[in-house]
């Protein structure tokens, strides 16, 4: 059985880009993966502040804080965090600004 590597491009916009201090980059996964796994890997690889800003602690979910696009399509119209990513896909995280 041949294992395929999945390579996806990640782009962080706005305050997320400022936190990590770099533009677009790639991540590789050993096999098929979902958006939720990509988010988990990002929070493990990047700064603790990134995770704090990205993931809502009560819900353990990034969606209240960011809009997540996979190949220019919002994941809410796909399969949400369970949406599978394929080799060559592009994932974009756009922070949601809200005030009180």
Secondary structure, 3 states (H helix, E strand, C coil): CCCCCEEEEEEECHHHHHHHCCCCEEEEECCCEEHHHHHHHHHHHCCHHHHHHHCECCCCECCCCEEEEECCEEHHHCCHHHCEECCCCEEEEEECCCCC
